[in-house]
Amino acid sequence: MERGYWIRSKPIYTSLLWHEKATSHLVVAQGQGGMAVLKLFQMMHPKQPITVLYTPFAGADYSKTLKKVIPEGLFVLNSEQEVLDKLDSTLKTMFMGMRLYIAGSEDFMWSVAKVANKFGIEDAGMMKELTGTLARPVYCVHCKAITHSVTTNIGECSGCGRMLFVRDHFS
């Protein structure tokens, strides 16, 4: 990578890979993240228990194919909020050694990470794959509102209506 193009605050996402020494696996995906889950299962099918939480999003629905590949432990949910609620209840039953895999939009991944943080799962304990849209949430320094699904470098704040310059930064 050329000097000056690396943005320190911006997360680096990778492809999902099974953690072979995990005691169990929890996979959470949204929309196009279903394809990442299918690729994960093409690599191998771990012997440890696997739970998959999936919700279709933005016209991408891999639920029928996922049901064929994952006959047990798959939960297809209707919305992101349902996924987050199911994640919360599922994490209450998990033990040390569980690995968390997340695939979806940036906004979705960090919503999942926020729930996982409540259970002491640090960012290093999560594997994330960015899929689908590059849209992301933007925080307005003027009114403190968060505008979701911003894809341009200048966007209108959903709170105060001001035009915001969106820097290539993450926090």
C-alpha positions as semicolon CSV with decimal commas, in nm:
position;residue;x (nm);y (nm);z (nm)
1;M;0,000;0,000;0,000
2;E;0,136;0,341;-0,090
3;R;0,232;0,574;0,188
4;G;-0,044;0,820;0,272
5;Y;-0,334;0,597;0,158
6;W;-0,365;0,398;0,479
7;I;-0,617;0,542;0,721
8;R;-0,534;0,432;1,075
9;S;-0,884;0,470;1,212
10;K;-1,046;0,263;0,937
11;P;-1,098;-0,107;1,020
12;I;-0,946;-0,372;0,798
13;Y;-1,195;-0,647;0,722
14;T;-1,102;-0,996;0,603
15;S;-1,279;-1,302;0,469
16;L;-1,435;-1,529;0,728
17;L;-1,225;-1,831;0,828
18;W;-1,306;-2,097;1,085
19;H;-1,110;-2,078;1,410
20;E;-1,012;-2,443;1,450
21;K;-0,955;-2,428;1,827
22;A;-1,293;-2,275;1,910
23;T;-1,527;-2,463;2,145
24;S;-1,828;-2,338;1,943
25;H;-1,903;-2,104;1,654
26;L;-2,159;-1,823;1,631
27;V;-2,207;-1,681;1,280
28;V;-2,416;-1,365;1,233
29;A;-2,491;-1,242;0,881
30;Q;-2,706;-0,996;0,690
31;G;-2,804;-0,989;0,321
32;Q;-2,495;-1,043;0,103
33;G;-2,324;-1,177;0,414
34;G;-2,513;-1,499;0,338
35;M;-2,268;-1,559;0,053
36;A;-1,977;-1,517;0,296
37;V;-2,138;-1,779;0,520
38;L;-2,179;-2,018;0,227
39;K;-1,809;-1,973;0,139
40;L;-1,722;-2,040;0,503
41;F;-1,913;-2,370;0,494
42;Q;-1,748;-2,467;0,163
43;M;-1,410;-2,463;0,340
44;M;-1,514;-2,721;0,598
45;H;-1,783;-2,810;0,848
46;P;-1,635;-2,784;1,199
47;K;-1,705;-3,055;1,455
48;Q;-1,787;-2,800;1,724
49;P;-2,145;-2,668;1,766
50;I;-2,244;-2,399;1,515
51;T;-2,522;-2,142;1,541
52;V;-2,603;-1,915;1,246
53;L;-2,823;-1,606;1,270
54;Y;-2,918;-1,462;0,930
55;T;-3,148;-1,190;0,799
56;P;-3,211;-1,103;0,433
57;F;-3,134;-0,741;0,346
58;A;-3,153;-0,505;0,046
59;G;-3,286;-0,769;-0,191
60;A;-3,021;-1,027;-0,099
61;D;-3,176;-1,342;0,046
62;Y;-2,962;-1,654;0,080
63;S;-3,193;-1,821;0,334
64;K;-3,309;-2,108;0,106
65;T;-2,953;-2,203;0,015
66;L;-2,835;-2,165;0,374
67;K;-3,112;-2,403;0,488
68;K;-2,977;-2,667;0,249
69;V;-2,618;-2,623;0,366
70;I;-2,691;-2,575;0,738
71;P;-2,966;-2,821;0,835
72;E;-2,928;-2,756;1,211
73;G;-2,849;-2,440;1,405
74;L;-2,970;-2,190;1,143
75;F;-3,207;-1,912;1,248
76;V;-3,348;-1,700;0,964
77;L;-3,483;-1,378;1,112
78;N;-3,691;-1,100;0,957
79;S;-3,493;-0,792;1,057
80;E;-3,168;-0,662;1,197
81;Q;-3,340;-0,596;1,531
82;E;-3,457;-0,958;1,549
83;V;-3,099;-1,070;1,482
84;L;-2,967;-0,844;1,759
85;D;-3,231;-0,969;2,003
86;K;-3,158;-1,334;1,916
87;L;-2,784;-1,264;1,943
88;D;-2,834;-1,121;2,291
89;S;-3,029;-1,427;2,409
90;T;-2,785;-1,667;2,238
91;L;-2,476;-1,507;2,390
92;K;-2,627;-1,559;2,736
93;T;-2,593;-1,936;2,680
94;M;-2,242;-1,940;2,530
95;F;-1,921;-2,042;2,707
96;M;-1,554;-1,942;2,690
97;G;-1,390;-2,043;2,364
98;M;-1,684;-1,946;2,143
99;R;-1,579;-1,759;1,829
100;L;-1,795;-1,492;1,667
101;Y;-1,809;-1,442;1,288
102;I;-1,993;-1,145;1,137
103;A;-2,071;-1,070;0,770
104;G;-2,276;-0,781;0,635
105;S;-2,277;-0,406;0,598
106;E;-2,048;-0,197;0,817
107;D;-2,342;-0,058;1,012
108;F;-2,474;-0,410;1,078
109;M;-2,135;-0,547;1,184
110;W;-2,081;-0,275;1,440
111;S;-2,435;-0,316;1,575
112;V;-2,356;-0,686;1,628
113;A;-2,020;-0,596;1,783
114;K;-2,193;-0,359;2,026
115;V;-2,415;-0,643;2,154
116;A;-2,115;-0,877;2,178
117;N;-1,919;-0,616;2,376
118;K;-2,185;-0,634;2,649
119;F;-2,077;-0,996;2,702
120;G;-1,707;-0,916;2,719
121;I;-1,627;-1,013;2,361
122;E;-1,358;-0,776;2,241
123;D;-1,306;-0,673;1,879
124;A;-1,007;-0,910;1,851
125;G;-1,241;-1,199;1,930
126;M;-1,463;-1,127;1,629
127;M;-1,397;-1,203;1,264
128;K;-1,570;-0,957;1,030
129;E;-1,629;-0,961;0,655
130;L;-1,770;-0,651;0,485
131;T;-2,025;-0,748;0,220
132;G;-2,281;-0,573;0,003
133;T;-2,297;-0,200;0,034
134;L;-2,017;0,034;0,135
135;A;-2,278;0,259;0,298
136;R;-2,205;0,357;0,654
137;P;-2,348;0,562;0,938
138;V;-2,229;0,922;0,978
139;Y;-2,235;1,120;1,303
140;C;-2,323;1,489;1,288
141;V;-2,103;1,707;1,509
142;H;-2,365;1,983;1,499
143;C;-2,680;1,808;1,625
144;K;-2,540;1,468;1,736
145;A;-2,772;1,274;1,501
146;I;-2,657;0,961;1,319
147;T;-2,746;0,940;0,950
148;H;-2,746;0,581;0,823
149;S;-2,655;0,441;0,480
150;V;-2,436;0,729;0,360
151;T;-2,246;0,642;0,040
152;T;-2,113;0,981;-0,071
153;N;-1,847;1,215;0,065
154;I;-2,105;1,493;0,110
155;G;-2,435;1,397;0,268
156;E;-2,732;1,564;0,430
157;C;-2,773;1,518;0,805
158;S;-3,098;1,340;0,893
159;G;-3,120;1,551;1,210
160;C;-3,047;1,914;1,126
161;G;-3,040;1,900;0,745
162;R;-2,690;2,046;0,716
163;M;-2,465;1,923;0,439
164;L;-2,186;1,720;0,597
165;F;-1,840;1,654;0,459
166;V;-1,782;1,283;0,518
167;R;-1,417;1,208;0,586
168;D;-1,270;0,865;0,521
169;H;-1,247;0,798;0,892
170;F;-1,394;0,550;1,136
171;S;-1,470;0,585;1,506
